Structure formats: structure tokens, C-alpha cells
Amino acid sequence: MGLPGMVLSGLSAVVGAIMYWAVTAQSSNVVQNHGFRLSTVGVILMIAGAVGFVVSLTVFLSSRRAPSLPTRTTDREVVDDTGHRTLFHEEKR
């Protein structure tokens, strides 16, 4: 899934398009008896490639979330005029 899935889906769609539009097969006894057509396989590959691309793109985009900023903490000690010490702990995001 993700980027490799998008590449594989794109290749599947390209192979399907080649089989549908560029390959011309002569009618043979096998094609006439069993109904196997390269154009039909090409359409199936194009549809499967498009669906796979959309699913992989969804997975890819959902996994790319914005990085969160690290939490900054500050510890400080304040001493007043009378000598009393106070500790402060702050967290900023």
C-alpha cells in the first residue's frame, strides 16, 4: 500500500490500456470457443488499476500527517527579596 501500491496500480492500468487499445488479436479457435478477449482483460486491468490507485493514494495521504512540535519545558527557580525560593515548571507546545 502507499507509494509502491500506487506505482503497481499505475502499471496495471497502463498494461490494461495497451491490451485494450494497442493489441489486436485475430479470432482463433480458442477465442471463439472459450470467449477469452484481450480487450476484456485490458478493461479489467484498467478498472483494477484505478481502484488500487485510489486506495493506495488514500493510505499514502492518511499516513503523511503533519509532524507535531516538540513540547518545550522550562524549569526555573525564583528567589524573592526575603530569600524564599519558588520553583516553576512550564510546558509549552
Residue frames as a rotation matrix with the C-alpha (Angstrom) as fourth column:
MET 1
0.582 0.813 0.000 0.00
0.813 -0.582 0.000 0.00
0.000 0.000 -1.000 0.00
GLY 2
0.415 -0.407 -0.813 1.05
0.150 -0.851 0.503 3.60
-0.897 -0.331 -0.292 -0.21
LEU 3
0.181 -0.433 -0.883 3.58
-0.789 -0.600 0.133 4.70
-0.587 0.673 -0.450 -2.79
PRO 4
-0.860 -0.496 0.121 4.55
-0.328 0.718 0.614 1.21
-0.391 0.488 -0.780 -4.05
GLY 5
-0.319 0.835 0.449 0.86
0.593 0.545 -0.592 0.37
-0.739 0.077 -0.669 -4.41
MET 6
0.509 0.476 -0.718 0.29
-0.194 -0.749 -0.634 3.50
-0.839 0.462 -0.288 -6.48
VAL 7
-0.339 -0.713 -0.614 3.16
-0.835 -0.072 0.545 2.55
-0.433 0.698 -0.571 -8.80
LEU 8
-0.900 0.011 0.436 1.88
0.113 0.971 0.209 -1.01
-0.421 0.237 -0.876 -9.21
SER 9
0.066 0.996 0.055 -1.67
0.510 0.014 -0.860 0.21
-0.857 0.084 -0.508 -9.82
GLY 10
0.330 -0.020 -0.944 -0.45
-0.585 -0.789 -0.188 2.70
-0.741 0.614 -0.272 -12.40
LEU 11
-0.727 -0.646 -0.233 1.47
-0.610 0.452 0.651 -0.03
-0.315 0.616 -0.722 -14.21
SER 12
-0.623 0.581 0.524 -1.59
0.471 0.813 -0.343 -2.26
-0.625 0.033 -0.780 -14.15
ALA 13
0.417 0.809 -0.415 -3.71
0.139 -0.507 -0.850 0.48
-0.898 0.297 -0.324 -15.70
VAL 14
-0.008 -0.505 -0.863 -1.08
-0.845 -0.458 0.276 1.13
-0.535 0.731 -0.423 -18.39
VAL 15
-0.925 -0.314 0.215 -0.85
-0.186 0.865 0.466 -2.58
-0.332 0.391 -0.858 -19.28
GLY 16
-0.234 0.927 0.293 -4.64
0.577 0.375 -0.725 -2.74
-0.782 -0.001 -0.623 -19.41
ALA 17
0.448 0.371 -0.813 -4.80
-0.327 -0.778 -0.536 0.28
-0.832 0.506 -0.227 -21.71
ILE 18
-0.497 -0.686 -0.532 -2.20
-0.796 0.115 0.595 -1.30
-0.346 0.719 -0.603 -24.01
MET 19
-0.868 0.200 0.454 -4.15
0.251 0.966 0.055 -4.55
-0.427 0.162 -0.889 -24.08
TYR 20
0.084 0.995 -0.052 -7.40
0.472 -0.086 -0.877 -2.71
-0.877 0.049 -0.477 -24.82
TRP 21
0.719 0.293 -0.630 -6.30
-0.247 -0.740 -0.626 -0.20
-0.650 0.606 -0.460 -27.45
ALA 22
0.100 -0.800 -0.592 -3.00
-0.937 -0.276 0.214 -1.39
-0.335 0.533 -0.777 -28.91
VAL 23
-0.799 -0.401 0.448 -3.17
-0.286 0.909 0.305 -5.17
-0.529 0.116 -0.840 -29.12
THR 24
0.174 0.833 -0.526 -5.20
-0.977 0.082 -0.195 -6.65
-0.119 0.548 0.828 -31.92
ALA 25
-0.637 -0.315 0.704 -5.69
-0.328 0.937 0.123 -10.40
-0.698 -0.152 -0.700 -31.74
GLN 26
-0.594 0.412 -0.691 -7.01
-0.681 0.201 0.704 -12.38
0.429 0.889 0.161 -34.64
SER 27
0.381 0.788 0.484 -10.01
-0.906 0.422 0.026 -14.57
-0.184 -0.449 0.875 -33.98
SER 28
-0.683 -0.586 -0.437 -8.79
-0.627 0.777 -0.062 -18.05
0.376 0.231 -0.897 -33.34
ASN 29
-0.090 0.632 -0.770 -10.45
0.072 0.775 0.628 -21.26
0.993 0.001 -0.116 -32.39
VAL 30
-0.586 -0.190 -0.788 -9.54
0.765 0.192 -0.615 -20.71
0.268 -0.963 0.033 -28.71
VAL 31
-0.969 0.219 -0.112 -11.09
-0.169 -0.924 -0.342 -17.24
-0.178 -0.313 0.933 -28.64
GLN 32
-0.426 0.858 -0.286 -14.26
-0.674 -0.090 0.733 -18.37
0.603 0.505 0.617 -30.36
ASN 33
-0.039 0.418 -0.907 -14.74
0.249 0.883 0.397 -21.44
0.968 -0.211 -0.139 -28.17
HIS 34
-0.216 -0.145 -0.966 -13.78
0.948 0.205 -0.243 -20.02
0.233 -0.968 0.093 -24.77
GLY 35
0.700 0.609 0.374 -14.61
0.548 -0.793 0.267 -16.32
0.459 0.018 -0.888 -25.11
PHE 36
0.260 -0.701 -0.664 -11.20
0.752 -0.284 0.595 -15.03
-0.606 -0.654 0.453 -23.99
ARG 37
0.667 -0.008 0.745 -10.68
0.563 -0.650 -0.510 -11.49
0.488 0.759 -0.430 -25.26
LEU 38
-0.365 -0.893 -0.263 -7.61
0.901 -0.268 -0.340 -9.38
0.234 -0.361 0.903 -24.61
SER 39
-0.503 0.233 0.833 -9.71
-0.027 -0.967 0.254 -6.22
0.864 0.105 0.492 -24.73
THR 40
0.640 0.767 -0.048 -11.86
-0.033 0.090 0.995 -7.51
0.768 -0.635 0.083 -21.85
VAL 41
0.389 -0.611 -0.690 -8.76
0.913 0.358 0.198 -8.34
0.126 -0.706 0.697 -19.81
GLY 42
-0.604 -0.628 0.491 -7.47
0.597 -0.764 -0.244 -4.83
0.529 0.146 0.836 -20.61
VAL 43
0.029 0.707 0.707 -10.66
-0.247 -0.680 0.690 -3.23
0.969 -0.194 0.155 -19.27
ILE 44
0.827 0.255 -0.502 -10.47
0.351 0.464 0.813 -5.35
0.440 -0.848 0.294 -16.11
LEU 45
-0.041 -0.932 -0.360 -6.84
0.989 0.013 -0.147 -4.34
0.141 -0.362 0.922 -15.55
MET 46
-0.572 -0.132 0.810 -7.65
0.217 -0.976 -0.006 -0.65
0.791 0.172 0.587 -16.08
ILE 47
0.461 0.814 0.353 -10.50
-0.243 -0.267 0.932 -0.79
0.853 -0.516 0.075 -13.55
ALA 48
0.741 -0.247 -0.625 -8.43
0.638 0.549 0.540 -2.74
0.210 -0.799 0.564 -11.02
GLY 49
-0.344 -0.930 0.131 -5.54
0.862 -0.368 -0.349 -0.30
0.373 -0.007 0.928 -11.51
ALA 50
-0.305 0.305 0.902 -7.77
-0.090 -0.952 0.292 2.73
0.948 0.007 0.318 -10.96
VAL 51
0.785 0.619 -0.008 -9.35
-0.090 0.126 0.988 1.27
0.613 -0.775 0.155 -7.81
GLY 52
0.485 -0.689 -0.539 -5.96
0.863 0.476 0.170 0.20
0.139 -0.547 0.825 -6.47
PHE 53
-0.467 -0.659 0.590 -4.54
0.576 -0.733 -0.363 3.65
0.671 0.171 0.721 -7.16
VAL 54
0.131 0.602 0.788 -7.34
-0.325 -0.725 0.607 5.38
0.936 -0.336 0.101 -5.24
VAL 55
0.925 0.198 -0.325 -6.97
0.198 0.477 0.856 3.01
0.324 -0.856 0.402 -2.27
SER 56
0.153 -0.956 -0.252 -3.18
0.973 0.190 -0.132 3.38
0.174 -0.225 0.959 -2.22
LEU 57
-0.406 -0.248 0.879 -3.44
0.262 -0.954 -0.148 7.16
0.875 0.170 0.453 -2.53
THR 58
0.587 0.695 0.415 -5.83
-0.274 -0.312 0.910 7.25
0.762 -0.647 0.007 0.41
VAL 59
0.808 -0.359 -0.468 -3.45
0.587 0.560 0.585 5.17
0.052 -0.747 0.663 2.54
PHE 60
-0.172 -0.945 0.280 -0.48
0.893 -0.269 -0.360 7.28
0.415 0.188 0.890 1.43
LEU 61
-0.238 0.121 0.964 -2.16
-0.027 -0.993 0.118 10.60
0.971 0.002 0.240 2.26
SER 62
0.803 0.576 0.151 -3.52
-0.177 -0.012 0.984 9.40
0.569 -0.817 0.092 5.61
SER 63
0.619 -0.633 -0.465 -0.06
0.785 0.523 0.332 8.26
0.033 -0.571 0.821 6.71
ARG 64
-0.431 -0.771 0.468 1.51
0.727 -0.604 -0.326 11.64
0.535 0.200 0.821 5.91
ARG 65
0.710 0.662 -0.242 0.38
0.668 -0.524 0.529 13.69
0.223 -0.537 -0.814 8.87
ALA 66
0.510 -0.500 0.700 1.97
-0.240 -0.864 -0.442 16.92
0.826 0.057 -0.561 9.93
PRO 67
-0.265 -0.660 -0.703 4.79
0.601 0.457 -0.656 16.49
0.754 -0.596 0.276 12.40
SER 68
0.808 0.562 -0.178 3.91
0.466 -0.423 0.777 17.63
0.361 -0.711 -0.604 15.87
LEU 69
0.252 -0.711 0.657 6.01
-0.403 -0.694 -0.596 20.28
0.880 -0.115 -0.461 17.52
PRO 70
-0.276 -0.392 -0.877 8.05
0.601 0.641 -0.476 19.04
0.750 -0.659 0.059 20.45
THR 71
0.824 0.556 -0.109 6.97
0.391 -0.418 0.820 20.10
0.410 -0.718 -0.562 23.90
ARG 72
-0.211 -0.886 0.414 9.32
0.111 -0.442 -0.890 22.65
0.971 -0.142 0.191 25.42
THR 73
0.697 0.381 -0.608 9.70
0.624 0.097 0.776 22.55
0.355 -0.919 -0.170 29.17
THR 74
-0.100 -0.681 0.726 11.23
-0.096 -0.719 -0.688 25.24
0.990 -0.138 0.006 31.30
ASP 75
0.537 0.152 -0.830 12.21
0.785 0.270 0.558 24.83
0.309 -0.951 0.026 34.93
ARG 76
-0.190 -0.610 0.770 13.21
0.115 -0.792 -0.599 27.95
0.975 -0.025 0.220 36.81
GLU 77
0.023 0.073 -0.997 13.76
0.989 0.144 0.033 28.96
0.146 -0.987 -0.069 40.36
VAL 78
0.169 0.130 0.977 12.72
0.138 -0.985 0.107 32.38
0.976 0.117 -0.184 41.61
VAL 79
-0.284 -0.308 -0.908 14.18
0.948 0.050 -0.313 33.85
0.142 -0.950 0.277 44.78
ASP 80
0.617 0.563 0.549 12.40
0.462 -0.825 0.326 36.89
0.637 0.052 -0.769 46.25
ASP 81
0.153 -0.584 0.797 13.86
-0.386 -0.778 -0.496 39.64
0.909 -0.232 -0.345 48.44
THR 82
0.497 0.108 0.861 13.27
-0.868 0.057 0.494 37.72
0.004 -0.993 0.122 51.66
GLY 83
-0.556 -0.826 0.094 15.14
-0.817 0.564 0.119 34.62
-0.152 -0.011 -0.988 50.42
HIS 84
0.128 0.675 0.727 12.13
-0.295 0.726 -0.622 32.41
-0.947 -0.135 0.292 49.73
ARG 85
-0.850 -0.451 -0.273 12.62
-0.416 0.254 0.873 30.12
-0.325 0.856 -0.403 46.78
THR 86
0.292 0.942 0.163 9.85
-0.424 0.280 -0.861 29.17
-0.857 0.182 0.481 44.40
LEU 87
-0.770 -0.515 0.376 10.19
0.049 0.540 0.840 26.56
-0.636 0.666 -0.391 41.66
PHE 88
0.212 0.809 -0.549 8.28
-0.682 -0.279 -0.676 26.98
-0.700 0.518 0.492 38.39
HIS 89
-0.681 -0.315 0.661 7.75
0.234 0.762 0.604 24.27
-0.694 0.566 -0.445 35.79
GLU 90
0.119 0.698 -0.706 6.25
-0.618 -0.504 -0.603 25.35
-0.777 0.508 0.372 32.44
GLU 91
-0.451 -0.166 0.877 5.35
0.530 0.740 0.413 23.28
-0.718 0.651 -0.245 29.39
LYS 92
0.003 0.401 -0.916 4.79
-0.614 -0.722 -0.318 24.95
-0.789 0.564 0.244 26.03
ARG 93
0.073 0.101 0.992 3.63
0.569 0.813 -0.125 23.23
-0.819 0.574 0.002 22.89
